[in-house]
Amino acid sequence: MKDITFNGIQLALASPVELNLKWVGQEELLRQLLAAWMVIDERDIPFSPRLVGKPGVGKTTLAYAAAKKLNLPVYFFQATMDTRPEDLIIAPVIGPDSQIRYAASSLVSAMLTGGVLILDEGNRMSEKAWASLAPLLDDRRYVESIVTGLRIPAKNEFRIVVTMNEDSSTFDVPEYIHSRLQPQIFVDFPEADEELIILRENLPFAKSDILKYVVSFLQRAHRADELYSVRDGINIARYALKMSAHGKSDTLSMLPLAVERILGSEALTYLD
């Protein structure tokens, strides 16, 4: 974390993140997100796209991969139901000298450094939190801090993407915000061949028959509209491999138990 002075006020900036994430397959989605961020004329501005899909389909991974393609620092903000406007912008904190300091959020840090902000699970935020971002998401491209009285413009290089889960534990995003979060890019579960590539990328030490078995399980679950994700498949295969190594038993025979322990007995329906 480093300090900068902005309009006479010292701000402690958040640090960019380095995540061990790699986007595999579905290159068209990557192309669509990068196109949304393009600026094709000096009078043009980038879109603020939203990535929508079921939990675990790779929305955050896609956002991170696209951000790294731009060779810009990447910042991350995890939205929650109790996220406040000051959490999104600037919050007062007590420094080591017991004096009040001002901490810029990862969003504001990305704006001031010309980075990319991934706002994860944005539809968990309330309307009050979203309202503080309205001027940032249109052609004004600034936020205002009630705590400091600052109006903070985004650098030209700044980009933002919002991920949203399709589930019932979220707020409805206000229409005036919805219209600003464009375009919508829908991220679905991968096809079987892409799912196999993802599993191989994450579990290079696993045998092919194990990974194919897990992909077959996942594809059956997808067709039944279950929320089981590639992440679940990776955990199932990894746990089966660990149990096999610990007990000196066959990994394939451990997969049903791994499925039950990771996802519950109801998931056994989708085993071959």
N, C-alpha and C positions, 0 to 999 in steps of 0.2 A: 504494500500500500504506500502510495506517495502523495505528498501534499502539493497543491497548486493554489495560486491566488487568483480568484475570479471576481472582478469588479470590487476589489478591496476586501473580499472575504476569503479566508483560507479554507479550502476544502480538502478532505482526505479522500482520495480516489480509491475505488475498489480495484482489485487486480484482475486481469483477464484470466481465463481458465484454459487449461490444457487437458482434454479428455481423451481417454483411450477408446474412441469410437471410430468406426469405419463403415461407410455406406457401401453396401454390396448389392448390385443389381438395380433394377428400376431406374435406369439412367434418365428416362423421360421425366421423372419427377424432379430430379436434380436440375435438368435443363429448364423446366418450368419455373422453379424457384429462382434460379440465377437470372432468368429473363425478367422476372418481376422486379428484381433489384437493379436492373440496367437503367442507365440514364443515356438517352439518345440525342439530347440537345441541351444546350446551356439553360434553356427555359423549362426543361423537363425535371421531374423529381421522381425518386424511386417509389414503388409501391410499398405498403406495409402488409405483406401477405399473411394469411393464416393457414396452418396445416391442420387438417381435421381428420380424425380417424379413431378407431378403437384403441384402447390402451395396449401398448406393447407392439405396435406395428412399425415403430422406428421413426416417429415424427421428429424427436429430438436429435436422433442420429443424422437424419436427412438435413435438418437445419444446421447442425455443426459442420457436416461435410461441405455444404454450400458455402458457409462462412469461411472455412479454410481455403476454399477455392479462390476467394477474393484476396487472400493473403493479408487479412486485417486481424487485429486482436479481437478475440471472441469473449463476450461477457454473458453471464447466465443469471436469470432471475426466476426463482421458483415461486409462482403465485400460490396463495392460499386464501381461504375464505376470510381470514382476518387481516389480509394485506391492507395497509393504510396508505393514503396519498404520500405521506412523508417517508414511508418505507420505499416507495417507488422513486422518490426524488432526492430529498436531503433530510437527514435526521440529526438532531442534536445528540451528542454523546459526551460522556465525562472522560477526559483524557487522563493520562498518568499523573499529571500535575494538578488534578482535581478541577481543572478549568473546562468549561464547555467548548467542545469542538464540533465541527460540522462534517458529517460523513456523507459523501455522495454515494448514491446507490450504484449498483452495477449498470443500471440504465443511464443515469447521468454521466457516469464514467465513460461509457461507450460513446455518448453524444459528444463529450468534450475531447475525446482522443480520436474520434473518427473510427470507431470499431463497430462490431456487429453485436446486437443484443438479442438473445434468445429468451423470450418471455414464455416460460413453460407452464402449460395448463392454465392459460389465461382465463378460461371461463369458470375458474374457481373464485375469481375476484368479484367483489360487489360493484355496483354502479358508481358508488362514491370514489372508489379507487380508479375505475375506468375514466371517470370525468376529468381527473387530473391529467390524463394523457391525450385528451381530445385535440388540443392544438398541435401536439407532436405528430399526430397521425394524419393531418391534412397538410396543405401547402404552407402553413405557418412554421411547422417543424421546430417548435420550442416547447418547454415546460416552464411553469412558474412555481417557485418554492415559497409557500406561505411562511415557513420557518425563518428564512433568511431575507425574503423580499426580492430574491433574484429572479430574473427572467433569463433562462439558459437556452440559447439556440444550439441546434445540432450542427456539427460540421457536415460539409457536403458528403464526406465519405460514410457517414453514419447510416447503418441499415438496421432494420428490426424485423423479426419474424415472430409470430405468436403460434404456439401449438395449443390445440384444444382437443380434449378427449370427448368421444361420444359416449357418455354415460349419464346416469341419473343424478349423480352427486355433484352437479355443477349448477351455477347460476345461468339464467338467460342473459346474454350479452345485450346491452341496450342497442336499439336500432341505429342511433346516431354513431355508435362505435362500430357496429357491424358493417355499416356502409363504408367506414374508413379502413377496415381490415380486408383489403382486396389485393389480389384475387384469392379465392378459396381454392386450395389444392388438397384434394382428397387422397389420403394415404391408406391403402388397403393391405391386407395380408399378402405376402409374396406368393407367386406360383411355386409349385413343387421344386422345380429346378433351381430357382433363386433361393428358396428356403434351404436346400441342400448346400448351396454355395456358402450361405451365411453360417450354417452349422460347421462346415469344414473350416471356415475362416476363424471361428471362435474355438473349435475343438480339433486342432490339427493332429492331435495324438489319438483321436478316436478312430476305430475301424469303420470302413464304409458301410458294413451291414448294420451297425448300430445307428449311424446317422440316417440311413434310409428308413429304418424302422420308425425312428422318431418323426421323420418327415411324413411318413404314411399316417401316423397317428394325428399329427397336426392338420393335415389336409382333410381328414375325416371330420375333425372338430370344426374346421373353418366352414365346411359345407353345412354343418348343423348350426352355424351362426354362434358357436361358442367363442368366448373371449380369450381362449388359450393362444399365446403368442410365441414367436420364435424364441423370445427370452425364456419362456417356460420350457420350450424344447431343449434349449441349451442346458438349463438347470436339471432337467430330467436325465439327459445323457450324462452330464457330469456326475450326478449323484449315483447313477447306476455304475459308472466306471469306478468311483471311489469305493462303493460297497463291494464290487467285484474284486478290486485290488486288496481290500482289507480282509475279505473272507476267502480269497483264492477260488472264487466261483466264476461261472460263465456270465459275462456282462449281459447278454441277451436275456438270460433268466432273471436278471435283476431289474429289468426295465418296468415290468408291471408294478413292482413294489415302489420303484422310484416315481412312477406316475401317481400312485396313490398318495405317497408322502408329499409330493410337490403340489398336486392339484386336488386331492381328495378322491374318495372311492367312486364318485359319480363320473369321473373322467375315464374310468376303466372301460366304459361303454365303447370308446373309440379305438381301443386296441385291436390289432389284427388277431 
